[in-house]
Amino acid sequence: MSGELGQPQAGPSHAGLDFPNPERNRAGVPGGVIRRAGAHGRRSWIQKVLEQITDSPLQWVTPSEVVPVAVLAVQRYLLEDEPRDTIPKPPLYCYDVTISDGVYQEKCYLDPSLNFLVYKNILKVGIEMKISRVSCLYNEKRLGQGILCIDNVHCGETLEAISLETPFRNSAHEEVPERPLRGGKSHYLALWNNEDPYGDIWLTNKQPEEHNFNNTKIISLSHLEMTWANRRNFPALLVRILHKSKLRYYGKPDKKMIEPYQTFLEVADSSGTVSVIMWNALCPEWYKSLRVGLVLLLQDYSVKKSYPFRMQPLPVDPQIKLISTMEICLNLRDPPTNIIIIPEKQVKPEWRLPKLNHRFITRSELDDMPENHICDVIGILVFVGRVQRSKKKENREDFWSYRWIHIADGTSEQPFIVELFSTSQPEIFENIYPMTYFVCTQLKVVRNDTQVPKLLYLTTTNESRVFITGHRGQPYTNDTKVKNFIHWIKTRTDSEEVKNTVIGGYYPYPPVPETFSKYSSSVKVESLLTAISEVRKEIEDLQYREQKRIAIQGIITVIKYIPHASATESASASETLRNANRPSTSQAARRENQSQERDNNNKRHQDDDPMSSQCFQTACTSLSPTKKKRILQGPYAKLVPVPQPETSGQTKGNKPDVPSIFQRRESASTSTAGKARKTISDRWESQLWREKKFGLIDHLHYSHVYPESIPRKFIFEQRKFLTEQFNSQPAKYIPPEGRPPNLDDFKSARSLGHFEVTILGLNHEIAIDVAFLPMYCPEDLRTSQIDTLLTCMNYSCVYPQDGPGNDTLAGPRALAGDIIKAASKLDRVHIVGILDICNLGNNKVEVYLHRIYSPTNTS
C-alpha cells in the first residue's frame, strides 16, 4: 500500500526514552498476547494510535497526537508475490521497523514508498522518529491480527540512550525465531547484503559424533563417478572438507522457497575431489557449523551432472584427481540428507583422507606472483578501511559489501593490500581492527605491470575464509611461513603497534592508469564519460556506503586550500541537503549563498594539532626505514620510491620515467617560515570563472570532508567505538557503553588539509565543487615542493623524509601554495576528471577528485 511520501526532517533531540514500565493487563488473542497499559502508568502512544485506527472508518489515520518514538530495529526481507499480482515484479525488499514509545515496543511495516529512507541510512536504529500517518493491514487468515504500517515519517536526530526494557505490546513479536510481518518468507536478511547469515535461524550447535562403521557401506568418489548414472541408491561418502564457499541467496518474489540459499563445499577422499552443493533449509541448519578440515559422513544424497560453467578451486594436492563431471547435492528432503561430523580422533590412517595444504606466501614473494595466482596470507593488520558497498548489477537492489585492509608480515616494507569482500562471516568482517593477527585463505593476485604506477593487490574469492581469533589448533599453524611470522611478531612491542596503525577514512584504491586510453580499456561501464549535467542524478541514486567512480570532462577554475585544522568539519545534514539539491537561483541569491558559505567556513571547529600527528607508514617500525622520498598510491598503499630531481650530471636523455614531484629547497629559519605564511595564497581563481560563475544554471557543492572520511590513528583501548564508526549501520540498536567519545577527538593519520576544486562544464553552464585529499606527512616540510598540480593529483600522496620544522603550518601552506601556483597552468585547459562519489548516509555525500587527465595524457 502506498501512503503519502514522507520526507525526512530533523526533529528535536532527546537524551533518551527511558520510562518506567507501567502495570499491565493482558488479553489473549490467537497468535499472541496483547498487552494493555494499566491506569497507574503512562498511556502508550502506540496503543492510542491502534485504537484510533480501530474506530476509524478508513484504514489509515493521522494520529491526533504526534510524539517522538525511538527506532530499535530496521530489518529487511523479500516479499513474495501476492495472489492479486498478475505481472511479475523484480525483487522487492521490504522493511520491518521496531519502535518504542517508552511504554511498549511495536514491530511495524514500512510502506515501500519510504524505502529510500533506509537506502540512504536516514531511517536507522538509534534515532527518534515522528510518525504522522499510519494504516493497518490485517492478516485475513488469523483472528485479530493486524499490522501497523508506517506511511509518513519525520526522521530526527540520534538519541544518546534508549531503554531496551520496554516489552512488546504484542508478544507474537517476541517469538523465536523471528519472523517477518508479511509474506511467506520465514526469515530476515542481513540489512546491507545477501551473503551474510543473519538472525536466529542460523544454528551453530552441530557437534562431532562418533559413528559405528560396521554396517555402513562406503563408496569412493572415483568409483561413484563411474557408476552414478546407473545407480538408484548411493552408498555413503567419507570425505574431508577442503574448501567452503560463501553463501549465495537466490530468492525471488515469484519463487516460494522458504530459505533460498546455496553453498558449495569442495570435499575429497583418497581417490578425488568433487563439489558438494548444500541447498535451501540445510544452509541455516549446517552452514555455520561446517568448517574447512572437518571429516563428514554423507548419506542419502543425490548426484547430478555438474554445471558446465562453474570453475572449481584448485585441489590442495595436485596428485588428487579433480572430478568435474558430477556434483553431490544435499537437501532437507528429496531425499532428506543425513550429515554426520566425524571426530578427528576417530579418523583412521587407512582411510587416506587428504590433509589440508595451504599456499602461504610472504609479502616479499608477492612481487613475483603471476596474475590470478591463488594464495593464503598471514600477518598483522596495520590498516582497516571502512565498509563500502558496490552494486552487483545496475538498476538492482543487491550489493556487495567490502573493505580495504593492509597486512604486514615483516618480510617487506610494503604491506599486503587486500580487497576484502564479505565471506559470509559477519562475526569477523564486522569485528576486525588494527593490531589483530589475521589469516585469509584463497586470495587471488590482481596485478598490472604495464600501468604506472604498477598495480598489485589481493582480492577475496568465493572460497576465501578469514580467521582473527582461535588460531591455536588450526591446521595452518604448522606451516613454516606461519611459524616465521609468529617468531617475527614476538619481537615487536606494543608501542610500535600503536604508533603505526590506522582505521577508517576515504580510501581511493585502486589507482587509475596514467593515461585515459588505458583507463578506458580498464573499466566496464555502458558509458565511459558522464555528462556534468548527469552528475546530480548519479549522486542522488547512490545508496548508503555505496562508492562509485565516474569520469567527467571540464575545466578546473578554482582551487582553494582548506588547512587540516578545519578539514574535518561536519556540516549538518540539512545544510548539506540544501547545498546538494539547491535549484537554480538568481545572481543576487547566488552571491548571498557564496557569502554564507564563506561565513560557514570561518566557523569550522578546530581539529587536533595538524603538526602533532605523525604520518602512518605501512611499513612496520621494526624494519629499517628507507631514506628515500616516497609517494603513496591512495592514503595507505604501497610505498613507491620517487626519482630524485635531475642533477647537473644528468642529461635530458636520462630523465626518470616518473616525473619528480619534489624539488630541494634551502632550509629556512622560523622567521622565514613566518614570512612564507603571510605571502602564500590559499586560493586560485581563473579569469574564466570570474566571467561565468554568476551565469550558471546549476552549481553542485560536494567538497565537504566529513569526520568519518578522515583516517584516524588507531587507539586499542577505544577499539569498540572506532570499529563501530567504520562498520555498516547495524540492524538492531546496541546501547553504548558509557558516554561514547567524539570521532573528532581521535588524531588524524594525515596532516595536510584538503583542496576544494571547482570544475566547470565544457558548456560553461554547470559547475561542481569536489574535494581533493593529498595525504601528506609532516616529516620535512621545508624540503618539499609540488612541481605540477597534475603530478600531485595523479599520485595523491606524498611522503617526505623525517626532519625538523614539524611544529608550524608553514610547510603545508607552502606545499598548498605550490599546488595553487601550478594550477594556473591549467587555465582554460580541457581535462578529464576521475571522481569518486561516496554516500555516507544521513544525507552526507562527498565527491573526491581522484585523478585528472590533461590533453598530454589522454591518449
C-alpha positions, 0 to 999 in steps of 0.5 A: 500500500502506498501512503503519502511520501514522507520526507525526512526532517530533523526533529528535536533531540532527546537524551533518551526514552527511558520510562518506567514500565507501567502495570499491565493487563493482558488479553489473549488473542490467537497468535499472541498476547496483547498487552494493555497499559494499566491506569497507574502508568503512562498511556502508550502512544502506540496503543492510542494510535491502534485504537484510533485506527480501530474506530476509524472508518478508513484504514489509515489515520493521522494520529491526533497526537504526534510524539517522538518514538525511538527506532530499535530495529530496521530489518529487511526481507523479500516479499513474495508475490501476492495472489492479486499480482498478475505481472511479475515484479523484480525483487522487492525488499521490504522493511520491518521497523521496531519502535518504542514509545517508552511504554511498549515496543511495536514491530511495524511495516514500512510502506515501500514508498519510504524505502529510500529512507533506509537506502540512504541510512536516514531511517536507522536504529538509534534515532527518534522518529515522528510518525504522522500517518499510519494504516493497518493491514490485517492478516485475513487468515488469523483472528485479530491480527493486524499490522501497523504500517508506517506511511509518513515519517519525520526522521530526527536526530540520534538519541544518546540512550534508549531503554531496551526494557520496554516489552512488546505490546504484542508478544507474537513479536517476541517469538523465536525465531523471528519472523517477518510481518508479511509474506511467506518468507520465514526469515530476515536478511542481513540489512546491507547484503545477501551473503551474510547469515543473519538472525536466529535461524542460523544454528551453530550447535552441530557437534562431532559424533562418533559413528559405528562403521560396521554396517555402513557401506562406503563408496569412493568418489572415483568409483561413484563417478563411474557408476552414478548414472546407473545407480538408484541408491548411493552408498555413503561418502567419507570425505574431508572438507577442503574448501567452503564457499560463501553463501549465495541467496537466490530468492525471488518474489515469484519463487516460494522457497522458504530459505533460498540459499546455496553453498558449495563445499569442495570435499575429497577422499583418497581417490578425488575431489568433487563439489558438494552443493548444500541447498535451501533449509540445510544452509541455516541448519549446517552452514555455520557449523561446517568448517574447512578440515572437518571429516563428514559422513554423507548419506542419502544424497543425490548426484547430478551432472555438474554445471558446465560453467562453474570453475572449481578451486584448485585441489590442495594436492595436485596428485588428487584427481579433480572430478568435474563431471558430477556434483553431490547435492544435499537437501532437507528432503528429496531425499532428506540428507543425513550429515554426520561430523566425524571426530578427528580422533576417530579418523583412521590412517587407512582411510587416506583422507587428504590433509589440508595444504595451504599456499602461504606466501610472504609479502616479499614473494608477492612481487613475483606472483603471476596474475590470478595466482591463488594464495593464503596470507598471514600477518598483522593488520596495520590498516582497516578501511571502512565498509563500502558497498558496490552494486552487483548489477545496475538498476538492482537492489543487491550489493556487495559489501567490502573493505580495504585492509593492509597486512604486514608480515615483516618480510617487506616494507610494503604491506599486503593490500587486500580487497576484502569482500564479505565471506559470509562471516559477519562475526569477523568482517564486522569485528576486525581492527588494527593490531589483530593477527589475521589469516585469509585463505584463497586470495587471488593476485590482481596485478598490472605491470604495464600501468604506472604506477604498477598495480598489485593487490589481493582480492577475496574469492568465493572460497576465501575464509578469514580467521582473527581469533582461535588460531591455536589448533588450526591446521595452518599453524604448522606451516613454516611461513606461519611459524616465521611470522609468529617468531617475527611478531614476538619481537615487536612491542606494543608501542610500535603497534600503536604508533603505526596503525590506522582505521577508517577514512576515504580510501581511493584504491585502486589507482587509475592508469596514467593515461585515459586510453588505458583507463578506458580499456580498464573499466566496464561501464555502458558509458565511459564519460558522464555528462556534468549535467548527469552528475546530480542524478548519479549522486542522488541514486547512490545508496548508503556506503555505496562508492562509485567512480565516474569520469567527467570532462571540464575545466578546473577554475578554482582551487582553494586550500582548506588547512587540516585544522578545519578539514574535518568539519561536519556540516549538518545534514540539512545544510548539506541537503540544501547545498546538494539539491539547491535549484537554480537561483538568481545572481543576487541569491547566488552571491548571498549563498557564496557569502554564507558559505564563506561565513560557514567556513570561518566557523569550522571547529578546530581539529587536533594539532595538524603538526602533532600527528605523525604520518602512518607508514605501512611499513612496520617500525621494526624494519629499517626505514628507507631514506628515500622520498616516497609517494603513496598510491591512495592514503595507505598503499604501497610505498613507491620510491620517487626519482630524485630531481635531475642533477647537473650530471644528468642529461635530458636523455636520462630523465626518470620515467616518473616525473619528480614531484619534489624539488630541494629547497634551502632550509629556512629559519622560523622567521622565514617560515613566518614570512612564507605564511603571510605571502602564500595564497590559499586560493586560485581563481581563473579569469574564466570563472570570474566571467561565468560563475554568476551565469550558471544554471546549476552549481553542485557543492560536494567538497565537504570532508566529513569526520568519518572520511578522515583516517584516524590513528588507531587507539586499542583501548577505544577499539569498540567505538572506532570499529563501530564508526567504520562498520555498516549501520547495524540492524538492531540498536546496541546501547553504548557503553558509557558516554561514547567519545567524539570521532573528532577527538581521535588524531588524524593519520594525515596532516595536510588539509584538503583542496576544494576544486571547482570544475566547470562544464565544457558548456560553461553552464554547470559547475561542481565543487569536489574535494581533493585529499593529498595525504601528506606527512609532516616529516620535512616540510621545508624540503618539499615542493609540488612541481605540477598540480597534475603530478600531485593529483595523479599520485595523491600522496606524498611522503617526505623524509623525517626532519625538523620544522614539524611544529608550524603550518608553514610547510603545508601552506607552502606545499598548498601554495605550490599546488595553487601556483601550478594550477594556473597552468591549467587555465582554460585547459580541457581535462578529464576528471576521475571522481569518486562519489561516496554516500555516507548516509544521513544525507552526507555525500562527498565527491573526491577528485581522484585523478585528472587527465590533461590533453598530454595524457589522454591518449 
